[in-house]
């Protein structure tokens, strides 16, 4: 792949991360009534928790890819001086 394709993929990974993290938060199960039996609670909560965990994990991976891409772009803009790009990588 050429450099332009990698640039697009790196930028798109930031959008993908935002969508996956937001979806992971929205899928999280809501509150149940206080008189629910434990078996019903597990049956209700387990699929939502597994889905939430998967979405947030994929979102975190996409976010790390975006941070690495952002560091690459900043390093290239700084012409090798690396004044700000390590800060971006560490804060991500």
Secondary structure as UniProt FT lines:
FT   HELIX           3..27
FT   TURN            34..35
FT   HELIX           38..77
FT   TURN            78..80
FT   HELIX           85..91
//
